[in-house]
Amino acid sequence: SSKYSDNVEFADHFSSYRAAVTEIALTEDQRSKAVTGKTKNKNIVREQVTEQALAVAGAIYAFAKKTGNVSLMESTDQNKSKLDRFRDTVLVIELNFIKEKALENSQAMEGYGFTAQKLSQFTDNITAYSNAIGAKAAGGAAKSGASKSLVTLFKDASNILDSIDRLMEIYRSSDEEFYQGYKSARVVKDLGIRHTGQNKTVNTGQNQPENSGIIQPEKF
């Protein structure tokens, strides 16, 4: 701005502040996108493989009941509500158990409509579900890392802003309109970062607390 073009230090500080705010926005975008798509994909795959597992388990149960295999019948006595209660990692174990029992009785399974090809598809879907769980976990780690980066970036921006506050004093009397405009913009709080508690965890989508004092660089 021409208002401070002759003040090299002020211009440098404000340029650094603009860059810091831009990096905060980019990091927050990365944080918000880290798990959204991965969670949705995992949930879709889970629903699909659960439905398939119930069908396979039902066929094994019917076969076990017909042949009087009580142990096999009891171990494959499943229903949707039971599978839905399992955590992801536990469900994978149960899915693999059902798959193994189906493969052990693959010849009998054909009489219940489960050919080798269908059992192979079931196996592939279990693998896809397991991979989706891993992708979600990786996304969660990326989100956590981005949140920690936001804390650091926010501190950096606040430190720069603290210096700008002091550099602004030169304009208190020489350009009162510019000075008051800065002070008004100083309370704009719309970067979506909130500090809470001693560890200063970062959340998004909310206005900042009153004492954060971040301003939008576009105001100047």
Secondary structure, DSSP 8 states (H G I E B T S, - for coil): -GGGTT-HHHHHHHHHHHHHHHHHHHHHHHHHHTTHHHHHHHHHHHHHHHHHHHHHHHHHHHHHHHHT-HHHHHHT---HHHHHHS-HHHHHHHHHHHHHHHHHTHHHHHTTT--HHHHHHHHHHHHHHHHHHHHHHHHHHHHHHHHHHHHHHHHHHHHHHHHHHHHGGGHHHH-HHHHHHHHHHTT---S--EEETTTTEEE-SS---TTT----GGG-
